[in-house]
């Protein structure tokens, strides 16, 4: 019958773009349409007649009767939630008649849901199975728990939410686990924690243990139905099968940099226990298959990253709750939570960096390798052909691989910087020195990758400068404290071994010597090329350049001389024009004086004119 799916899908569609008022209006329309399909709607201007109650036979004949009860219950619940939302933001809050109205609406919703449970329990007439009955009982327990929450009846409220939690935990093992887990994490678990807090239950008790303790074992019918679906739901075995430690197995303390603090919040204890289990599972997973592609190894880090993120979220939620209660920052409980916050954040960032190190390749990407990360392992017959293909790899492909590595190194450096900003890290000199060495190590790798990209683009001088910078950073990383060397078989995280630093130092030193030779050879070739181009030009024509190696006196001038153009000033050409005798005018030269003599005779009588006394 999919009762839970019907309810959750209707809420998600309405609350995605609206609020509970929108959901209430939609339910009224859907309820009217359901009544029309069943033929029980009151006609327009007709006299209202009370309809008969829905029976088990009605549900067996038509599933719309089931939807009729669910929609009626949901409409009353949506109206109550709408009023609660509106008046919670008001200046006076929820008081007096408003609270009574909300409780009245929730009571109607609970009565409709209980009626559905009663008629489904008659399995012979309704045709419902055990899972359908449990879904109806879980929904009824949630609605009744909401009503008792408003009535502030904390013990009975806790019992009803515990029933819902046990039922949904049992149903999640049979399918639709994500659907039930969302209900547990968003609605049921916060309500159980708040009701337990009102009953003075310690925070160290986990929610599953609270729910199992508050579950009414006296209801033999409900116990039998839950055991029929999942026997481990009431014994805690289901949580153990899912990798969740029981309340007795959760850690009570957390050690961070020789400081041991007590874990007082159950959610943090459960999350930290999951981190330890995920760490053990990661080590076992990586030891099974030693030769795997980097992306396959990186995928193994997903579980531990999720577990550490849950621990960070639980710690942040606990700190926010303490601040909401008005606990001072100097309180010992708050100080313990701050240390816990630093520890869980350091653990999460450490595994993030470890995943980046796996993706960079062998020796954190120091080894020059441009093969595809997602290619499968090659056979011996194709290994030789792959080497030839690798040599012929295009420059763009190599640059793309180097760009990916640089992005991973940049992300690692940002993560290390975020660790430095955690509370208490700056005051720890030993940890600060270790983080500085780690930062220098990854800066050296980043500079080496960028230097190789410059070498691919035939810019050896830039590559040499970057390799020199990488060498200097690696020398600083060699001062890594050796107090806590990680084992070689452990999965990669933020911890860098001295062997890795020494390997990188030897590699960069060799690259430094090689590129020094390459740059020196390039300089010699360029000088030789410049000398060969200038040897053909005489020294007299190279007076504007300074000879670095001294003047070459073997070729002072061009001999024998060659005809060449001589640059002249425009003024000289203008004067010379007045003294040109054209061949066509030589015959007439005997009868007439030359233009120069005529100009000289006229100059004696007339005033000088023209530029510098010369005219045309």
N, C-alpha and C positions, 0 to 999 in steps of 0.2 A: 504493500500500500504506500510505502515511501512517505510516511508522515513527516519525518524530519526534513527530507528534501523539499517537500511541498512548502513547509513553513519558512525555511531558510532562503529559498529562492524568492519567495514573495517579499520577504523583508529586504533582501539585497537589492532587488529591482527598484523598490520604492525609496529606500534610504540612500541609494546611490546619488540621486539628484534632488532629493527632498528631505523632509523630516517626518516625524511621527504624525503630524497633521495631514501631510500628503498621503501617508500610508493609510490613515483612517478613512480618508475620502475614497481612495482606491478600493479599500475593502468593502465599503458600502456599495459601490458599483458592482464589484465581483459577487457580493452576496445577493444582490438583486438579480443578476444574471443567472446565478445558481438556482434561485427559486423559480425563475421562469422556466428553466430546463426541467425542473421537477414538477411544474404545474401547480405550485402551492403559493404563488404570489397573489396578493390582494389586488383585485381589479381597481381601476381608477374610479373614484367616487363610490367604491363599494364599501360595505360594512365590514369592519375587521372581525375576523373569527379566529379564535385561538387554534393553532394547528396542533395536531397530535405529536407527541414526542417521537423522536427517531428511535427505531428499534433495530435489533441485530438483523432481522430479516430484510429491512430496508437497505442496510449496507450491503448485504449479500446480493440483493437484486441490482442495486445501482450505487456505484462509488461516489456519485454526487452527494449522497446523504452524508458521507464521511467528510467531504469538503464543506458541506453546509455547517457542520459542527465546528470544524477547524476555523472557518472564516468568522463564525460568530464569536468564538473565543478570541481570535486575533483582533477583531474590531474593538472589543472591550479593552483588551490589553493596550492597543495602540492609542485609544482615547485616554487611558490612564497615563501612559508615558508622555503623551502630548501635554496634558495638564501639568505633569511633573516638570517637564522641561521649561514650560512658560513661567511657572511660579518659582522655580529654583533660581532664576535670574532676577527675580524681583527683590525689592528692598526688605520685605518681611519674610521671604522664604515660603515654605509650605507649612501653613498653620491652619488650625480650626477646620472649617467646613471643606476647605480644599483637600486636606488630607483625608477626610472622611469620604469625599467623592472619589478620590483616587483609589482608596481601599475598596469602595463599593464596586468600582469597575473591575478591579483585579479579582474580587470575589466572584463576580459573574463569569469572568474568563475561566477561573479555576473550576467553577461548577459545570461549565460546558465541557471542559477537558475531562473532568471526572466522569461525566455522563458517557463520554466516548470510551473511556477505559472500561466502564461497567458493561457496555453492550459488546465491546470487542472481547471481553473475557468469556462471553458465551461463544466459544469457538465452534460449537456444532451448528449454531444458527448463522453466525457472522462469517465463518470461513477464514478467520484470522489465524495466523501462526504466532509462535512465541515471540519472534522478532517484532511483529506488528504491535503486540501487546506491550512489549518493553518500550518501544518508541513512544507509544501513547502515554505510558506511565512516566517516562522521562520528561516528556513535554508538560504533563500535569504537575510534576514535581517542580519544574522550573517556574511555572506560573504561580503555584502556591507559595514557592519560596520568595517570589517577588512581592506577593501580598504580605507575607509575614515579615519581610524586610521593612516594609513601610509601617507595619504594626510594631516594629522593634521587638518582636518575639524571637530572640536570637537563638535559643536552643532548638525550637521547632524549625526555624528558618535554616539552621545548619543541617538538621536532619533531612529536610527536603532537598537541599542542594547536594547533600552527600548521596542521596538516592539517585539524583540525575547524573552525578559524576560517575558513580559505579556503573550505571546502566550504559552510559555513552562510552565509557572505557571498554566495557565488554563488547559493545556493538562495533567499536572501531577495529577490533581484531578480525571481524568478518567482512570488512569492506568499507569503502568510503571513509578511510581513516582521516583524510584532510578535513572532511565535513565535520566530523565529531571533535577533532582537535581544535578547530576554530571555535566551536561552542564552548569547549572547556576553557580555553585560554582567554577568551574575550568576555564571557559572562559568568560562568560557574565558579572558576578558581578565584577570581577577585572577590566574589560574594562570600565564598567559604572563608577566605583569609580575613575579611572584615568581620564576619560573624564570630569567628574564632577569637579575633582580637577583642571583641566586646565581651566574650566569655573568659577573658584573661588567659587564653591559651598561649604558651610561649612561642616566639617566632621560630625557634629552632625545630619545632615539629613540622615536618613537610605536609603539604596539602593532601597527598594520597593517604598518608597515615591518619590525618584528621578525618577524611571522608570514610575510611574503613571503620574507624572507631565510632563515628556518629551514625553509621548505617544501621537501620533497625533490623537486627538479627531475629527479632520476634516474629516478623512477617515471613512465615515459612513459605508461603506461595511465591512471594517475590524472590526469596533466596533460591528457591528451586529453579525459577525461571532464569535467573542470572547464571546459576551454575550450569544450566543446560546449554546456554550460549557460550560462556567462557568460564570454566571453573576457577581459573587463576585470578579473576577480578576481585574476589573477596579475600584472597589469601596473600596478595602482593606478588604472586608469581608472574602475573602479566606485566607488571612494571619491570621486573627483573629480566624477562624475556626481551623487552624492548630496550634494554640497556640502561634502565633507570634504577639506581641503587635504592634499597629500602631505607627506612629511617634509621635503622641500626647501623647500616654500612656507610652512611654519609660522613664525610670528614668533619671533625669538630674544630680543628685548628688549621691555620694556613701559615706557612713559613715564607718569609720574604727577606732576603739579605740578612740572615741570622736573626731576624725578628719574628717571633711567633705570636700570632693574634688569634683570638677566639672568634669563630664564625657563629654569630648569634641569629642570623637570618636563615631560615630553612631553604629558601629559593637559591640563595648563594651556595649553600652547602650541596644541594642537589646538582647545581650547574657545575660546581668545581669537581664533584665526583664524576660527572659526565666527561669533563675535560681529561681526567686521569684515565678513564676507560678509553676514550678516543686516542689518547697518546699511546697507550699499550697496543690498541688495534692498528695504529699507523705503523709502529715498529714491526709488528708481525706481518703486516701487508707488504711492506717494502722488503722484508727478508725472504719472502716466498719466491719472488722473481727478481733477480738482480739486474737482468738486462731487459730494460723496457725503455720506451721512448720517453722523452722529457714530459710531454703533455700527459702521458698516462700516469707518470709518477706524481705530477702536479694535481691530477684529479683525486689522488688518494688523500690530499690535504683538506678536502671539502668538509669532511665530518669534524675534524678537530677545529677548523675555522668556525664552523657553526656552533660548536660547543663553547668555544671561548667567547664568541659574540653573545651567546645566551648568558654566560657568566658576567660579562660586562653590563648587559642590560639589567640583570638582576641586582647587581651592585648599585647601579645608578638609581634604580627604583627604590632600593632601600634607603639610599642617601636622601632622595627627595621626600620620602615618607618621614624620615627623621627631622628634616628641615620643616616639613609641614606641621609636625607636632611641636615645633619650637625648641628643639634640642640645640644647645649652643655648640659652636665649633670646637670649643675646648673640652667638651664632654668626652670621656674615655671611649664611649660607644662610637661617637663620630670619628674619633681618631683611628679606631680600629677599622672602620669602614673606609677611611681614606687610604690606609695602608693596603687594605684588600683591593680597593679600586686600582691602585698603582700596580699591584701584583697581577691582577687579571688582565689589565690593559697591556702590560709588558708581555704577558704570555700570548695574547692575541696578536700583537704586532710582531712578536718573534716568529710565529708560524707564518705570518704573511710574508716576512722577509725570506723565510725558508722556502716558501713556494716560488718566490721570484728567483731564488738561487737555483732551484731545480730547472726552471724554464730557460735560464741563461746558458745551460749546458755544462760540459765537463770543466772542472776546476773553476766554477763560477764564470764561465765564458772567457777565461784567459786564453785557452787554446783556440787558435784560429780555425774555425770550422763553419762552413757556409752551407752544409747539407740541410735538407728540409727536416724540421723537427717531427713531422707527422708521418714520415716514411717508415715502413716496417723494416725489420731486420733483413739485410740482403744475404743472399747465399754467396758461397765462395766463387762461383762461376761469374757472378755479376759484380763482384767487388772491384775487379780490375777495371771494368768498363765504367763504373761509377767514379773511380778516381780520375779517369780522363775527362768525364763530364764535369767533375768538380773543378778541374783546372781550367776548363773552357767556360766556366760560369760567367755570365755577363756582369759587368760592373754594377748595373742597376740592381741585380739580385743581391749582390754582396752588400751594397749600400742599404738595401731594405733590411737584411738580417742585422746589420750593425745598428740601424735605427731602432729596431725592436729591443736589442740589448741595452742601448742607451736609455730607452724608456723604462726598462726594468730597473736599471741602476738608479735612475732618477726617483722612481717610486720607493726604492729601498732607502735612499738618502732622506726622503721626506718622512718615511716611517721612523727612522732613527731620530730625526728632529722632533717628531711628535712624542717620542719616549722622553727626550730631554725636558719636555714641558710638563711631564707628569709630576704630581706632588711628591716631594722628598728626593727626587733624583738629583737635582742640582747640589744638594747638601751632601750627597754620598760621593766622596772623592774617588773611591775605588771604582764605582760604577761609571762615573763621569769619564775617568781615564780609559776604561774599557770601551765605552761608546765612542770616544774620540778616535781610538785605534780602529774600531769597526768602520767609522765614517771615512777615515783616510784610506782604508783598504778598498772600499767601494768607489771612492773618488778616483783612486788609481785605476781601477778597472774601467770606469767610465771614460777617463782620459785616454786609456789605451784603445778603447773601441773607436773613439772619435779620431785618434791618430791614424788608425788603420783606414778609416774612410778618406782621410786626406791623402794617404799613400795611394789609394785606389785611383784618385783623381789626379795623380802625378804632381802632388804638392809636397815634396819631401821635406822642405824646410819647416812647414807648419807641423808635419808629422813629428819631426825631430823635437820641436819645442814642446809638443804635447807629451811625448814620451819622456822627456826630461822632467816635466811636471808630474807625470805618473810615477816616475822613479823617486822623486822627492816625497810624494805622498806615501809610497810604499815603505820608504825608510822610516817615516813616522809611525806607520802601522806595525813595523817590526818591534816597537816598544810595547806590544800587547802583553798585559799581565798573564802569567802562566799559572795562576792560582787555581783555575777551574777549567782545565782542558777537557772538552767534550770527547767522548769515545768516538772512534772512527765509524762504528756500526750504527750510531744513533741517526735518526732522520735529520736532515738539514734544518737549522733554524737560524737565529741571529748570531749564535756563537760561531766564531771563526777560529780555526786552529792555527797554531804557529807554523805547522807544516804547509798550510795553504798560503800563508803570508810569505814563507821562504820560497815556495815554488813560484809565486808571482814575482818576487824580487829577482830571482835568477832569470826568469823569462824576460822581464823588462830590461834588465841589465844587458842581456844579449841583443834585444831589439834596439837598445840605445847605441850600442857599438855598431850595429849593422847600419843604422840610419845615419850615424855620423860619417861612416865611410861613403854611404850613398850621396849625402849632401856634399862631401868633399870632392867626390868624383864629378858630380854635377857642376860644381864651381870650376873645377879644372877644365871641363869640357866647354863651359861658357867662356872662360878666359881664352882658351885656345881658339874658339870660334871667333871671338872678337879680334884676336891678333891676326888670324888668317884673313879677316875682312879688312883690316886696316893696313896690312903689309903692302898692299898694292897702291896705296895712296902715299905720295911723297910727304916728307916732313913739313915742307913749306906750306902745304895745304892742310895740315893738321895742327896749326899753331893754337887753335882755340881749345884743344883738349890737352889735359895734363898726362904725360906718359907715366904710368905707375912704376913700371920696371925700367925707367930711364929712356932717354931719346935714342932712337935708332938712327945713327949717322950714316948708315950705308946707302940711304936713298933720301938725300936732302931735297933734290928737285928733280923734275922730269927732264931726262935727256935721252935722246934729242927731244927738244921741245915740240909740242903738238899744238896745232891751231885750236884755240878755244875762245870763247866769248869773254870779253872784258866788260865789267859793269861800268857804265858812265852815268854822270849826273845829267839831268834834263837841261840845265843851264848851259852846259857846254854844247849840246846839240843845237840849242837855239841860236847861239852866237855863230856857230859854224855854218848855219844855213845862209847867212848873209854873204859868205865867201864862196859859194858854190857857183861854178860856171857850167851851165848845161850845154851839151854838144849842139843842140839846135840853135843856140844863140851865138855861137862862135863866129859865124859868117858876118853877122851884123856888128861884131865887136869893133871893127876898124872905124866905122862911121860914128859909132856912139861910144861914149866912155863907159867904163864898167860901172856897175851899180854901186860899187864901194867908193869910186872916185866922185861920182855924182852926189852921193850922200855926204862926202867930206866937204865938197864945195858949197852945198846948200847949208851945211852946218855952220859955216862961217857967217852966213847972213841971217839964218833963222835961229830961234832959240832951241836949245836941246830939248828933245822930247823922247818919250819911251822909257823903258826899264833900264836903269843905269846909264841913261844917255844914248842908248842904242834903239833905233826905231826901224820900222820896216817901210 
